Amino acid sequence: MSDSTVKLQIPLDKTLRDRVEKHAKSMGFSSVQDFTRVMYSTVLNNNLQFNLTNSDERKLSPEAEARYMKQLEGFEKDLKAGKVKTYTDPEEFLADLREL
């Protein structure tokens, strides 16, 4: 190592580190360190553009979706029948909350 090289230690969960290592090797990198160096260089040279999305989207089970749809139908029925209080004034809503 040269005098201008420093070590960077980043605490990672072992599972995350293993996943990153597998991904890096699948892309042709020899190690997580190589992958990390290239990522840092790419970001600093403004050559990496990305957006954040939640790809781990969870979906309701068919049973849960049916249950919630039934509840929604009941709510809409009660709303039309005037059994559900509605608000047009936030202060009125907050006053009712304070009474609870």
Buried (B, 14 or more C-beta within 10 A) or exposed (E): EEEEEEEEEEEEEEEEEEEBBEEBBEEEBEEBEBBBEBEEEEEEEEEEEEEEEEEEEEEEEEEEEEEEEEEEEEEEEEEEEEEEEEEEEEEEEEEEEEEE
